[in-house]
Amino acid sequence: MRVMETDTALSPLHRIARVFEQLRPDQLAVLAQAYAPQATFQDPFNRVQGLHAITAQFAHMYAKLHAPRFVVSEVTPGQNHVG
């Protein structure tokens, strides 16, 4: 497994944003850098719990879509922010 390029000087939210921007279908194991083992992922279409289920959700996305990618244009800590 290739470790994602990270910069320890970045805030936790910026490091998570970098994981998503560098995410590739053959590197889904790096989601462990952004999600705890029992984390919950929710988007407008699904709600799954656990790192395994989250990884499977992203694998499904890569299987169904042509070359999806993430572009993080803004990082704004919310009420339940990291760090």
Secondary structure, DSSP 8 states (H G I E B T S, - for coil): -------TTS-HHHHHHHHHHH--GGGGGGGGGT--TT-EEE-SS-EEESHHHHHHHHHHHHHHSSS-----------TT---
